[in-house]
Amino acid sequence: MDEEDLTPGKKPAPPKDLTLLGIAELEEYIAGLKGEIARAEAEIAEKRKHRGGAEALFRR
């Protein structure tokens, strides 16, 4: 049994009801999502950089 089996899982938030939003609000929503995507991609790049450094160190 893994430790992950013992911890309660985080349930994803239900999808936002987009039918209630106007065009401008949808555009703002998309802009916010794109900002979050960019932030996540930057974090991935940073972690890959650190991982690459660690792998290079241990290959020696």
C-alpha distance matrix in Angstrom:
0.0 3.8 6.7 8.3 6.7 8.4 11.6 14.3 15.5 19.1 21.3 24.0 27.5 29.6 32.1 35.4 38.4 40.6 43.4 44.5 45.1 48.4 48.9 49.2 46.1 44.1 45.5 44.4 40.9 40.7 42.0 39.4 36.6 38.2 38.2 34.5 33.9 36.2 34.4 31.0 32.6 34.1 30.8 29.4 32.5 32.2 28.6 29.6 32.6 30.6 28.1 31.2 32.7 29.7 29.4 33.2 32.9 30.4 32.3 35.3
3.8 0.0 3.8 5.3 5.4 7.3 9.6 12.6 13.4 16.7 19.3 21.7 25.2 27.7 30.0 33.2 36.3 38.4 41.4 42.4 42.8 45.9 46.3 46.4 43.4 41.5 42.6 41.4 38.0 37.8 38.9 36.2 33.5 35.0 34.9 31.1 30.6 32.7 30.8 27.4 29.1 30.5 27.1 25.8 28.9 28.5 24.9 26.1 29.0 27.0 24.6 27.8 29.3 26.4 26.3 30.1 29.9 27.6 29.6 32.6
6.7 3.8 0.0 3.8 5.3 5.4 6.8 10.4 11.8 14.8 17.9 20.4 23.7 26.5 29.0 32.0 35.2 37.4 40.5 41.1 41.4 44.6 45.1 45.0 41.9 40.2 41.4 39.9 36.6 36.6 37.5 34.6 32.2 33.8 33.4 29.6 29.5 31.5 29.3 26.1 28.2 29.3 25.8 24.9 28.1 27.3 23.9 25.6 28.3 26.0 24.2 27.6 28.8 25.9 26.4 30.1 29.7 27.7 30.1 32.9
8.3 5.3 3.8 0.0 3.8 5.4 5.4 8.1 8.5 11.6 14.4 16.8 20.3 23.0 25.4 28.4 31.6 33.7 36.8 37.6 37.9 41.1 41.6 41.6 38.4 36.7 37.9 36.5 33.2 33.1 34.2 31.4 28.9 30.6 30.4 26.6 26.4 28.7 26.6 23.4 25.5 27.0 23.6 22.6 26.1 25.7 22.4 24.0 27.0 25.2 23.3 26.8 28.3 25.8 26.2 30.0 29.9 28.2 30.4 33.4
6.7 5.4 5.3 3.8 0.0 3.8 5.8 7.8 8.8 12.4 14.7 17.5 20.9 23.2 25.9 29.1 32.0 34.4 37.2 38.1 38.8 42.1 42.8 43.0 39.8 38.0 39.5 38.4 34.8 34.9 36.3 33.5 30.9 32.9 32.9 29.1 28.9 31.5 29.6 26.4 28.5 30.2 27.0 25.9 29.4 29.2 26.0 27.5 30.6 28.8 26.9 30.2 31.9 29.3 29.5 33.3 33.4 31.4 33.5 36.6
8.4 7.3 5.4 5.4 3.8 0.0 3.8 6.5 9.0 12.5 15.1 18.3 21.4 23.9 26.8 29.8 32.8 35.3 38.1 38.6 39.4 42.8 43.7 43.8 40.4 38.9 40.5 39.0 35.6 36.0 37.3 34.2 31.9 34.1 33.8 30.0 30.3 32.7 30.5 27.5 30.0 31.4 28.0 27.4 30.9 30.4 27.2 29.1 32.0 30.0 28.3 31.9 33.2 30.5 31.2 34.9 34.6 32.8 35.2 38.1
11.6 9.6 6.8 5.4 5.8 3.8 0.0 3.8 6.3 9.2 12.3 15.4 18.3 21.1 24.0 26.8 29.9 32.4 35.3 35.7 36.2 39.6 40.6 40.4 37.1 35.7 37.2 35.6 32.2 32.8 33.9 30.8 28.6 30.9 30.4 26.6 27.2 29.6 27.3 24.5 27.2 28.5 25.1 24.9 28.5 27.8 24.9 27.1 29.9 28.0 26.8 30.4 31.6 29.3 30.2 33.9 33.6 32.2 34.7 37.6
14.3 12.6 10.4 8.1 7.8 6.5 3.8 0.0 3.8 6.6 9.1 12.5 15.2 17.8 21.0 23.7 26.7 29.4 32.1 32.4 33.2 36.7 37.9 37.9 34.4 33.1 34.9 33.4 29.9 30.7 32.1 28.9 26.9 29.5 29.2 25.4 26.1 28.9 26.7 24.1 27.0 28.5 25.5 25.4 29.1 28.7 26.1 28.4 31.3 29.7 28.6 32.1 33.6 31.6 32.5 36.1 36.1 34.9 37.3 40.3
15.5 13.4 11.8 8.5 8.8 9.0 6.3 3.8 0.0 3.8 6.2 9.3 12.4 15.0 17.8 20.7 23.8 26.3 29.2 29.7 30.4 33.8 34.7 34.9 31.5 30.0 31.7 30.4 26.8 27.4 28.9 25.9 23.6 26.2 26.2 22.4 22.9 25.8 24.0 21.2 24.0 25.9 23.0 22.7 26.5 26.5 24.0 26.1 29.2 28.0 26.9 30.3 32.0 30.3 31.0 34.6 35.0 34.0 36.1 39.2
19.1 16.7 14.8 11.6 12.4 12.5 9.2 6.6 3.8 0.0 3.8 6.4 9.1 12.1 15.0 17.5 20.8 23.2 26.2 26.5 27.0 30.4 31.4 31.4 28.0 26.6 28.4 26.8 23.4 24.2 25.6 22.5 20.4 23.2 23.1 19.4 20.2 23.2 21.3 18.9 22.0 23.8 21.2 21.3 25.1 25.2 23.1 25.4 28.4 27.4 26.7 30.1 31.8 30.4 31.4 34.8 35.3 34.7 36.8 39.9
21.3 19.3 17.9 14.4 14.7 15.1 12.3 9.1 6.2 3.8 0.0 3.8 6.4 8.8 11.9 14.7 17.7 20.4 23.1 23.6 24.4 27.9 29.1 29.4 26.0 24.5 26.6 25.4 21.8 22.7 24.6 21.8 19.5 22.6 22.9 19.5 20.2 23.6 22.2 19.8 22.8 25.0 22.8 22.9 26.6 27.1 25.3 27.4 30.5 29.9 29.1 32.3 34.3 33.2 33.9 37.3 38.1 37.5 39.4 42.6
24.0 21.7 20.4 16.8 17.5 18.3 15.4 12.5 9.3 6.4 3.8 0.0 3.8 6.3 8.7 11.6 14.8 17.1 20.1 20.7 21.3 24.6 25.6 25.9 22.6 20.9 23.0 21.9 18.2 19.0 21.0 18.3 16.0 19.0 19.7 16.3 17.0 20.5 19.5 17.3 20.2 22.6 20.9 21.0 24.6 25.4 24.0 25.9 29.0 28.9 28.3 31.2 33.4 32.6 33.4 36.6 37.6 37.3 39.0 42.3
27.5 25.2 23.7 20.3 20.9 21.4 18.3 15.2 12.4 9.1 6.4 3.8 0.0 3.8 6.4 8.5 11.7 14.3 17.2 17.4 18.0 21.5 22.8 23.1 19.6 18.3 20.7 19.4 15.8 17.1 19.3 16.6 14.7 18.2 18.8 15.8 17.1 20.6 19.6 18.1 21.2 23.4 22.1 22.6 26.1 26.9 25.9 28.0 30.9 30.9 30.7 33.5 35.6 35.1 36.0 39.1 40.1 40.0 41.8 45.0
29.6 27.7 26.5 23.0 23.2 23.9 21.1 17.8 15.0 12.1 8.8 6.3 3.8 0.0 3.8 6.4 8.9 11.8 14.3 14.9 16.1 19.7 21.2 22.0 18.6 17.1 19.9 19.2 15.6 16.9 19.7 17.4 15.5 19.0 20.2 17.7 18.7 22.3 21.9 20.4 23.2 25.8 24.8 25.1 28.5 29.6 28.8 30.6 33.5 33.8 33.5 36.2 38.4 38.1 38.8 41.8 43.1 43.0 44.5 47.8
32.1 30.0 29.0 25.4 25.9 26.8 24.0 21.0 17.8 15.0 11.9 8.7 6.4 3.8 0.0 3.8 6.4 8.6 11.4 12.5 13.3 16.6 17.8 18.9 15.7 13.8 16.6 16.3 12.7 13.7 16.8 15.1 13.1 16.4 18.1 16.1 16.8 20.4 20.6 19.4 21.8 24.6 24.1 24.4 27.5 29.0 28.5 30.0 32.9 33.6 33.4 35.8 38.2 38.2 38.8 41.6 43.1 43.2 44.6 47.8
35.4 33.2 32.0 28.4 29.1 29.8 26.8 23.7 20.7 17.5 14.7 11.6 8.5 6.4 3.8 0.0 3.8 5.8 8.9 9.3 9.8 13.3 14.8 15.7 12.4 10.9 14.1 13.6 10.2 12.1 15.1 13.5 12.3 15.8 17.3 15.9 17.1 20.4 20.7 20.2 22.7 25.1 25.0 25.7 28.6 30.0 30.0 31.6 34.2 35.0 35.2 37.5 39.7 40.0 40.8 43.4 44.9 45.3 46.7 49.8
38.4 36.3 35.2 31.6 32.0 32.8 29.9 26.7 23.8 20.8 17.7 14.8 11.7 8.9 6.4 3.8 0.0 3.8 5.6 6.3 7.9 11.4 13.5 15.1 12.1 10.7 14.4 14.6 11.7 13.6 16.8 15.9 15.0 18.3 20.1 19.1 20.2 23.4 24.0 23.6 25.9 28.4 28.5 29.1 31.9 33.5 33.5 35.1 37.7 38.6 38.7 40.9 43.2 43.6 44.3 46.9 48.5 48.9 50.2 53.3
40.6 38.4 37.4 33.7 34.4 35.3 32.4 29.4 26.3 23.2 20.4 17.1 14.3 11.8 8.6 5.8 3.8 0.0 3.8 5.4 5.4 8.4 9.9 11.9 9.3 7.5 11.1 12.0 9.5 11.0 14.4 14.2 13.5 16.4 18.5 18.2 19.0 22.0 23.1 23.1 25.0 27.5 28.1 28.7 31.1 32.9 33.3 34.6 37.1 38.4 38.6 40.5 42.9 43.5 44.2 46.6 48.4 49.0 50.1 53.2
43.4 41.4 40.5 36.8 37.2 38.1 35.3 32.1 29.2 26.2 23.1 20.1 17.2 14.3 11.4 8.9 5.6 3.8 0.0 3.8 5.6 7.9 10.1 12.7 10.8 9.5 13.2 14.5 12.6 14.1 17.4 17.6 17.1 19.8 22.0 21.9 22.7 25.6 26.8 26.8 28.6 31.1 31.8 32.4 34.8 36.6 37.1 38.3 40.8 42.1 42.3 44.2 46.6 47.3 47.8 50.2 52.1 52.6 53.7 56.8
44.5 42.4 41.1 37.6 38.1 38.6 35.7 32.4 29.7 26.5 23.6 20.7 17.4 14.9 12.5 9.3 6.3 5.4 3.8 0.0 3.8 6.8 10.0 11.8 9.4 9.5 13.2 13.7 12.3 14.7 17.4 17.2 17.5 20.4 22.0 22.0 23.4 26.1 27.0 27.4 29.5 31.6 32.3 33.2 35.6 37.2 37.7 39.3 41.5 42.7 43.2 45.2 47.4 48.0 48.9 51.3 52.9 53.6 54.9 57.9
45.1 42.8 41.4 37.9 38.8 39.4 36.2 33.2 30.4 27.0 24.4 21.3 18.0 16.1 13.3 9.8 7.9 5.4 5.6 3.8 0.0 3.8 6.7 8.0 5.7 6.0 9.6 10.1 9.3 11.7 14.1 14.3 15.0 17.6 19.2 19.7 21.1 23.4 24.5 25.3 27.2 29.2 30.1 31.2 33.3 34.9 35.8 37.3 39.3 40.7 41.4 43.2 45.3 46.2 47.2 49.3 51.1 52.0 53.2 56.1
48.4 45.9 44.6 41.1 42.1 42.8 39.6 36.7 33.8 30.4 27.9 24.6 21.5 19.7 16.6 13.3 11.4 8.4 7.9 6.8 3.8 0.0 3.8 5.6 5.2 6.1 8.6 9.9 10.3 12.2 14.2 15.3 16.4 18.2 19.9 21.1 22.3 24.3 25.7 26.8 28.4 30.2 31.6 32.7 34.5 36.2 37.4 38.7 40.6 42.2 43.0 44.6 46.7 47.9 48.8 50.7 52.6 53.7 54.7 57.5
48.9 46.3 45.1 41.6 42.8 43.7 40.6 37.9 34.7 31.4 29.1 25.6 22.8 21.2 17.8 14.8 13.5 9.9 10.1 10.0 6.7 3.8 0.0 3.8 5.4 5.1 6.2 8.7 9.7 10.5 12.3 14.2 15.2 16.4 18.4 20.0 20.8 22.5 24.4 25.6 26.7 28.5 30.3 31.3 32.7 34.6 36.1 37.1 38.8 40.8 41.6 42.9 45.1 46.5 47.2 49.0 51.0 52.2 53.1 55.9
49.2 46.4 45.0 41.6 43.0 43.8 40.4 37.9 34.9 31.4 29.4 25.9 23.1 22.0 18.9 15.7 15.1 11.9 12.7 11.8 8.0 5.6 3.8 0.0 3.8 5.4 5.1 6.3 8.6 9.9 10.5 12.4 14.3 15.3 16.6 18.6 19.9 21.1 22.7 24.5 25.6 27.1 28.9 30.3 31.5 33.2 34.9 36.1 37.6 39.4 40.6 41.9 43.8 45.3 46.3 47.9 49.8 51.2 52.2 54.8
46.1 43.4 41.9 38.4 39.8 40.4 37.1 34.4 31.5 28.0 26.0 22.6 19.6 18.6 15.7 12.4 12.1 9.3 10.8 9.4 5.7 5.2 5.4 3.8 0.0 3.8 5.4 5.0 6.1 8.6 9.8 10.5 12.3 14.2 15.3 16.7 18.4 20.0 21.1 22.6 24.3 25.8 27.2 28.7 30.3 31.7 33.2 34.7 36.3 37.8 38.9 40.5 42.4 43.7 44.8 46.6 48.3 49.6 50.8 53.5
44.1 41.5 40.2 36.7 38.0 38.9 35.7 33.1 30.0 26.6 24.5 20.9 18.3 17.1 13.8 10.9 10.7 7.5 9.5 9.5 6.0 6.1 5.1 5.4 3.8 0.0 3.8 5.4 4.9 6.1 8.5 9.8 10.4 12.2 14.1 15.3 16.3 18.3 19.9 20.9 22.3 24.2 25.7 26.7 28.4 30.2 31.5 32.7 34.5 36.2 37.1 38.5 40.7 41.9 42.7 44.6 46.6 47.7 48.7 51.5
45.5 42.6 41.4 37.9 39.5 40.5 37.2 34.9 31.7 28.4 26.6 23.0 20.7 19.9 16.6 14.1 14.4 11.1 13.2 13.2 9.6 8.6 6.2 5.1 5.4 3.8 0.0 3.8 5.4 5.1 6.1 8.6 9.8 10.5 12.3 14.3 15.1 16.4 18.4 19.9 20.8 22.5 24.4 25.6 26.8 28.6 30.3 31.3 32.9 34.8 35.9 37.1 39.1 40.6 41.5 43.1 45.1 46.5 47.4 50.1
44.4 41.4 39.9 36.5 38.4 39.0 35.6 33.4 30.4 26.8 25.4 21.9 19.4 19.2 16.3 13.6 14.6 12.0 14.5 13.7 10.1 9.9 8.7 6.3 5.0 5.4 3.8 0.0 3.8 5.4 5.0 6.2 8.7 9.8 10.6 12.5 14.2 15.3 16.6 18.5 19.9 21.1 22.8 24.5 25.8 27.2 28.9 30.3 31.7 33.4 34.7 36.1 37.9 39.3 40.5 42.1 43.9 45.3 46.5 49.0
40.9 38.0 36.6 33.2 34.8 35.6 32.2 29.9 26.8 23.4 21.8 18.2 15.8 15.6 12.7 10.2 11.7 9.5 12.6 12.3 9.3 10.3 9.7 8.6 6.1 4.9 5.4 3.8 0.0 3.8 5.4 5.2 6.3 8.7 9.9 10.8 12.4 14.3 15.4 16.6 18.4 20.1 21.3 22.7 24.5 25.9 27.2 28.7 30.5 31.9 32.9 34.6 36.5 37.7 38.7 40.7 42.4 43.6 44.8 47.5
40.7 37.8 36.6 33.1 34.9 36.0 32.8 30.7 27.4 24.2 22.7 19.0 17.1 16.9 13.7 12.1 13.6 11.0 14.1 14.7 11.7 12.2 10.5 9.9 8.6 6.1 5.1 5.4 3.8 0.0 3.8 5.4 5.0 6.1 8.5 9.8 10.3 12.2 14.1 15.1 16.2 18.2 19.9 20.8 22.3 24.3 25.6 26.7 28.5 30.3 31.1 32.5 34.7 36.0 36.8 38.6 40.6 41.8 42.7 45.5
42.0 38.9 37.5 34.2 36.3 37.3 33.9 32.1 28.9 25.6 24.6 21.0 19.3 19.7 16.8 15.1 16.8 14.4 17.4 17.4 14.1 14.2 12.3 10.5 9.8 8.5 6.1 5.0 5.4 3.8 0.0 3.8 5.4 5.1 6.2 8.8 9.8 10.5 12.4 14.3 15.2 16.5 18.5 20.0 21.0 22.7 24.5 25.7 27.0 28.9 30.2 31.4 33.2 34.8 35.9 37.4 39.3 40.8 41.8 44.4
39.4 36.2 34.6 31.4 33.5 34.2 30.8 28.9 25.9 22.5 21.8 18.3 16.6 17.4 15.1 13.5 15.9 14.2 17.6 17.2 14.3 15.3 14.2 12.4 10.5 9.8 8.6 6.2 5.2 5.4 3.8 0.0 3.8 5.4 5.0 6.4 8.7 9.9 10.6 12.4 14.3 15.4 16.7 18.5 20.1 21.3 22.8 24.5 25.9 27.3 28.7 30.3 32.0 33.3 34.6 36.3 37.9 39.3 40.6 43.2
36.6 33.5 32.2 28.9 30.9 31.9 28.6 26.9 23.6 20.4 19.5 16.0 14.7 15.5 13.1 12.3 15.0 13.5 17.1 17.5 15.0 16.4 15.2 14.3 12.3 10.4 9.8 8.7 6.3 5.0 5.4 3.8 0.0 3.8 5.3 5.1 6.2 8.6 9.8 10.5 12.2 14.2 15.3 16.4 18.3 19.9 21.0 22.5 24.3 25.8 26.7 28.4 30.4 31.5 32.5 34.5 36.2 37.3 38.5 41.3
38.2 35.0 33.8 30.6 32.9 34.1 30.9 29.5 26.2 23.2 22.6 19.0 18.2 19.0 16.4 15.8 18.3 16.4 19.8 20.4 17.6 18.2 16.4 15.3 14.2 12.2 10.5 9.8 8.7 6.1 5.1 5.4 3.8 0.0 3.8 5.4 5.0 6.1 8.6 9.8 10.4 12.2 14.2 15.2 16.4 18.3 19.9 20.9 22.5 24.4 25.4 26.6 28.7 30.2 31.1 32.7 34.7 36.1 37.0 39.6
38.2 34.9 33.4 30.4 32.9 33.8 30.4 29.2 26.2 23.1 22.9 19.7 18.8 20.2 18.1 17.3 20.1 18.5 22.0 22.0 19.2 19.9 18.4 16.6 15.3 14.1 12.3 10.6 9.9 8.5 6.2 5.0 5.3 3.8 0.0 3.8 5.4 5.1 6.2 8.7 9.9 10.6 12.5 14.3 15.4 16.6 18.5 20.0 21.2 22.9 24.3 25.7 27.3 28.9 30.2 31.7 33.4 35.0 36.2 38.6
34.5 31.1 29.6 26.6 29.1 30.0 26.6 25.4 22.4 19.4 19.5 16.3 15.8 17.7 16.1 15.9 19.1 18.2 21.9 22.0 19.7 21.1 20.0 18.6 16.7 15.3 14.3 12.5 10.8 9.8 8.8 6.4 5.1 5.4 3.8 0.0 3.8 5.4 5.0 6.1 8.5 9.8 10.6 12.3 14.2 15.3 16.5 18.3 20.0 21.2 22.4 24.2 25.9 27.0 28.3 30.2 31.7 33.0 34.4 37.0
33.9 30.6 29.5 26.4 28.9 30.3 27.2 26.1 22.9 20.2 20.2 17.0 17.1 18.7 16.8 17.1 20.2 19.0 22.7 23.4 21.1 22.3 20.8 19.9 18.4 16.3 15.1 14.2 12.4 10.3 9.8 8.7 6.2 5.0 5.4 3.8 0.0 3.8 5.4 5.1 6.1 8.5 9.8 10.5 12.3 14.2 15.3 16.4 18.3 20.0 20.8 22.3 24.4 25.6 26.5 28.4 30.3 31.4 32.5 35.2
36.2 32.7 31.5 28.7 31.5 32.7 29.6 28.9 25.8 23.2 23.6 20.5 20.6 22.3 20.4 20.4 23.4 22.0 25.6 26.1 23.4 24.3 22.5 21.1 20.0 18.3 16.4 15.3 14.3 12.2 10.5 9.9 8.6 6.1 5.1 5.4 3.8 0.0 3.8 5.5 5.1 6.1 8.6 9.8 10.5 12.3 14.3 15.3 16.5 18.5 19.8 20.9 22.7 24.4 25.5 26.9 28.8 30.4 31.3 33.8
34.4 30.8 29.3 26.6 29.6 30.5 27.3 26.7 24.0 21.3 22.2 19.5 19.6 21.9 20.6 20.7 24.0 23.1 26.8 27.0 24.5 25.7 24.4 22.7 21.1 19.9 18.4 16.6 15.4 14.1 12.4 10.6 9.8 8.6 6.2 5.0 5.4 3.8 0.0 3.8 5.5 5.1 6.3 8.8 10.0 10.7 12.5 14.3 15.4 16.8 18.4 20.0 21.4 22.8 24.3 25.9 27.4 29.0 30.4 32.7
31.0 27.4 26.1 23.4 26.4 27.5 24.5 24.1 21.2 18.9 19.8 17.3 18.1 20.4 19.4 20.2 23.6 23.1 26.8 27.4 25.3 26.8 25.6 24.5 22.6 20.9 19.9 18.5 16.6 15.1 14.3 12.4 10.5 9.8 8.7 6.1 5.1 5.5 3.8 0.0 3.8 5.4 5.1 6.2 8.7 9.9 10.6 12.3 14.3 15.4 16.3 18.2 20.1 21.0 22.2 24.2 25.8 27.0 28.3 31.0
32.6 29.1 28.2 25.5 28.5 30.0 27.2 27.0 24.0 22.0 22.8 20.2 21.2 23.2 21.8 22.7 25.9 25.0 28.6 29.5 27.2 28.4 26.7 25.6 24.3 22.3 20.8 19.9 18.4 16.2 15.2 14.3 12.2 10.4 9.9 8.5 6.1 5.1 5.5 3.8 0.0 3.8 5.4 5.0 6.2 8.6 9.9 10.5 12.3 14.3 15.1 16.3 18.5 19.9 20.7 22.4 24.4 25.7 26.6 29.2
34.1 30.5 29.3 27.0 30.2 31.4 28.5 28.5 25.9 23.8 25.0 22.6 23.4 25.8 24.6 25.1 28.4 27.5 31.1 31.6 29.2 30.2 28.5 27.1 25.8 24.2 22.5 21.1 20.1 18.2 16.5 15.4 14.2 12.2 10.6 9.8 8.5 6.1 5.1 5.4 3.8 0.0 3.8 5.4 5.1 6.2 8.7 9.9 10.6 12.5 14.2 15.3 16.8 18.5 19.9 21.2 22.9 24.6 25.8 28.0
30.8 27.1 25.8 23.6 27.0 28.0 25.1 25.5 23.0 21.2 22.8 20.9 22.1 24.8 24.1 25.0 28.5 28.1 31.8 32.3 30.1 31.6 30.3 28.9 27.2 25.7 24.4 22.8 21.3 19.9 18.5 16.7 15.3 14.2 12.5 10.6 9.8 8.6 6.3 5.1 5.4 3.8 0.0 3.8 5.4 5.0 6.2 8.6 9.8 10.7 12.1 14.1 15.5 16.5 18.2 19.9 21.2 22.7 24.3 26.6
29.4 25.8 24.9 22.6 25.9 27.4 24.9 25.4 22.7 21.3 22.9 21.0 22.6 25.1 24.4 25.7 29.1 28.7 32.4 33.2 31.2 32.7 31.3 30.3 28.7 26.7 25.6 24.5 22.7 20.8 20.0 18.5 16.4 15.2 14.3 12.3 10.5 9.8 8.8 6.2 5.0 5.4 3.8 0.0 3.8 5.4 5.1 6.1 8.6 9.9 10.3 12.0 14.2 15.2 16.1 18.1 19.9 21.0 22.1 24.8
32.5 28.9 28.1 26.1 29.4 30.9 28.5 29.1 26.5 25.1 26.6 24.6 26.1 28.5 27.5 28.6 31.9 31.1 34.8 35.6 33.3 34.5 32.7 31.5 30.3 28.4 26.8 25.8 24.5 22.3 21.0 20.1 18.3 16.4 15.4 14.2 12.3 10.5 10.0 8.7 6.2 5.1 5.4 3.8 0.0 3.8 5.5 5.1 6.2 8.7 9.8 10.4 12.4 14.3 15.1 16.4 18.5 20.1 20.9 23.3
32.2 28.5 27.3 25.7 29.2 30.4 27.8 28.7 26.5 25.2 27.1 25.4 26.9 29.6 29.0 30.0 33.5 32.9 36.6 37.2 34.9 36.2 34.6 33.2 31.7 30.2 28.6 27.2 25.9 24.3 22.7 21.3 19.9 18.3 16.6 15.3 14.2 12.3 10.7 9.9 8.6 6.2 5.0 5.4 3.8 0.0 3.8 5.4 5.1 6.4 8.6 9.9 10.8 12.5 14.3 15.5 16.8 18.7 20.1 22.2
28.6 24.9 23.9 22.4 26.0 27.2 24.9 26.1 24.0 23.1 25.3 24.0 25.9 28.8 28.5 30.0 33.5 33.3 37.1 37.7 35.8 37.4 36.1 34.9 33.2 31.5 30.3 28.9 27.2 25.6 24.5 22.8 21.0 19.9 18.5 16.5 15.3 14.3 12.5 10.6 9.9 8.7 6.2 5.1 5.5 3.8 0.0 3.8 5.3 5.1 6.0 8.5 9.8 10.5 12.1 14.1 15.3 16.6 18.2 20.6
29.6 26.1 25.6 24.0 27.5 29.1 27.1 28.4 26.1 25.4 27.4 25.9 28.0 30.6 30.0 31.6 35.1 34.6 38.3 39.3 37.3 38.7 37.1 36.1 34.7 32.7 31.3 30.3 28.7 26.7 25.7 24.5 22.5 20.9 20.0 18.3 16.4 15.3 14.3 12.3 10.5 9.9 8.6 6.1 5.1 5.4 3.8 0.0 3.8 5.4 4.9 5.9 8.5 9.7 10.2 12.0 14.1 15.2 16.2 18.8
32.6 29.0 28.3 27.0 30.6 32.0 29.9 31.3 29.2 28.4 30.5 29.0 30.9 33.5 32.9 34.2 37.7 37.1 40.8 41.5 39.3 40.6 38.8 37.6 36.3 34.5 32.9 31.7 30.5 28.5 27.0 25.9 24.3 22.5 21.2 20.0 18.3 16.5 15.4 14.3 12.3 10.6 9.8 8.6 6.2 5.1 5.3 3.8 0.0 3.8 5.4 5.1 6.3 8.7 9.9 10.6 12.5 14.5 15.5 17.5
30.6 27.0 26.0 25.2 28.8 30.0 28.0 29.7 28.0 27.4 29.9 28.9 30.9 33.8 33.6 35.0 38.6 38.4 42.1 42.7 40.7 42.2 40.8 39.4 37.8 36.2 34.8 33.4 31.9 30.3 28.9 27.3 25.8 24.4 22.9 21.2 20.0 18.5 16.8 15.4 14.3 12.5 10.7 9.9 8.7 6.4 5.1 5.4 3.8 0.0 3.8 5.4 5.1 6.2 8.6 9.9 10.7 12.6 14.4 16.3
28.1 24.6 24.2 23.3 26.9 28.3 26.8 28.6 26.9 26.7 29.1 28.3 30.7 33.5 33.4 35.2 38.7 38.6 42.3 43.2 41.4 43.0 41.6 40.6 38.9 37.1 35.9 34.7 32.9 31.1 30.2 28.7 26.7 25.4 24.3 22.4 20.8 19.8 18.4 16.3 15.1 14.2 12.1 10.3 9.8 8.6 6.0 4.9 5.4 3.8 0.0 3.8 5.4 5.1 6.1 8.5 9.8 10.7 12.2 14.8
31.2 27.8 27.6 26.8 30.2 31.9 30.4 32.1 30.3 30.1 32.3 31.2 33.5 36.2 35.8 37.5 40.9 40.5 44.2 45.2 43.2 44.6 42.9 41.9 40.5 38.5 37.1 36.1 34.6 32.5 31.4 30.3 28.4 26.6 25.7 24.2 22.3 20.9 20.0 18.2 16.3 15.3 14.1 12.0 10.4 9.9 8.5 5.9 5.1 5.4 3.8 0.0 3.8 5.4 5.1 6.1 8.6 10.0 10.5 13.0
32.7 29.3 28.8 28.3 31.9 33.2 31.6 33.6 32.0 31.8 34.3 33.4 35.6 38.4 38.2 39.7 43.2 42.9 46.6 47.4 45.3 46.7 45.1 43.8 42.4 40.7 39.1 37.9 36.5 34.7 33.2 32.0 30.4 28.7 27.3 25.9 24.4 22.7 21.4 20.1 18.5 16.8 15.5 14.2 12.4 10.8 9.8 8.5 6.3 5.1 5.4 3.8 0.0 3.8 5.5 5.1 6.2 8.8 10.1 11.5
29.7 26.4 25.9 25.8 29.3 30.5 29.3 31.6 30.3 30.4 33.2 32.6 35.1 38.1 38.2 40.0 43.6 43.5 47.3 48.0 46.2 47.9 46.5 45.3 43.7 41.9 40.6 39.3 37.7 36.0 34.8 33.3 31.5 30.2 28.9 27.0 25.6 24.4 22.8 21.0 19.9 18.5 16.5 15.2 14.3 12.5 10.5 9.7 8.7 6.2 5.1 5.4 3.8 0.0 3.8 5.4 5.1 6.4 8.7 10.6
29.4 26.3 26.4 26.2 29.5 31.2 30.2 32.5 31.0 31.4 33.9 33.4 36.0 38.8 38.8 40.8 44.3 44.2 47.8 48.9 47.2 48.8 47.2 46.3 44.8 42.7 41.5 40.5 38.7 36.8 35.9 34.6 32.5 31.1 30.2 28.3 26.5 25.5 24.3 22.2 20.7 19.9 18.2 16.1 15.1 14.3 12.1 10.2 9.9 8.6 6.1 5.1 5.5 3.8 0.0 3.8 5.4 5.3 6.2 9.1
33.2 30.1 30.1 30.0 33.3 34.9 33.9 36.1 34.6 34.8 37.3 36.6 39.1 41.8 41.6 43.4 46.9 46.6 50.2 51.3 49.3 50.7 49.0 47.9 46.6 44.6 43.1 42.1 40.7 38.6 37.4 36.3 34.5 32.7 31.7 30.2 28.4 26.9 25.9 24.2 22.4 21.2 19.9 18.1 16.4 15.5 14.1 12.0 10.6 9.9 8.5 6.1 5.1 5.4 3.8 0.0 3.8 5.6 5.3 7.0
32.9 29.9 29.7 29.9 33.4 34.6 33.6 36.1 35.0 35.3 38.1 37.6 40.1 43.1 43.1 44.9 48.5 48.4 52.1 52.9 51.1 52.6 51.0 49.8 48.3 46.6 45.1 43.9 42.4 40.6 39.3 37.9 36.2 34.7 33.4 31.7 30.3 28.8 27.4 25.8 24.4 22.9 21.2 19.9 18.5 16.8 15.3 14.1 12.5 10.7 9.8 8.6 6.2 5.1 5.4 3.8 0.0 3.8 5.6 6.0
30.4 27.6 27.7 28.2 31.4 32.8 32.2 34.9 34.0 34.7 37.5 37.3 40.0 43.0 43.2 45.3 48.9 49.0 52.6 53.6 52.0 53.7 52.2 51.2 49.6 47.7 46.5 45.3 43.6 41.8 40.8 39.3 37.3 36.1 35.0 33.0 31.4 30.4 29.0 27.0 25.7 24.6 22.7 21.0 20.1 18.7 16.6 15.2 14.5 12.6 10.7 10.0 8.8 6.4 5.3 5.6 3.8 0.0 3.8 5.4
32.3 29.6 30.1 30.4 33.5 35.2 34.7 37.3 36.1 36.8 39.4 39.0 41.8 44.5 44.6 46.7 50.2 50.1 53.7 54.9 53.2 54.7 53.1 52.2 50.8 48.7 47.4 46.5 44.8 42.7 41.8 40.6 38.5 37.0 36.2 34.4 32.5 31.3 30.4 28.3 26.6 25.8 24.3 22.1 20.9 20.1 18.2 16.2 15.5 14.4 12.2 10.5 10.1 8.7 6.2 5.3 5.6 3.8 0.0 3.8
35.3 32.6 32.9 33.4 36.6 38.1 37.6 40.3 39.2 39.9 42.6 42.3 45.0 47.8 47.8 49.8 53.3 53.2 56.8 57.9 56.1 57.5 55.9 54.8 53.5 51.5 50.1 49.0 47.5 45.5 44.4 43.2 41.3 39.6 38.6 37.0 35.2 33.8 32.7 31.0 29.2 28.0 26.6 24.8 23.3 22.2 20.6 18.8 17.5 16.3 14.8 13.0 11.5 10.6 9.1 7.0 6.0 5.4 3.8 0.0
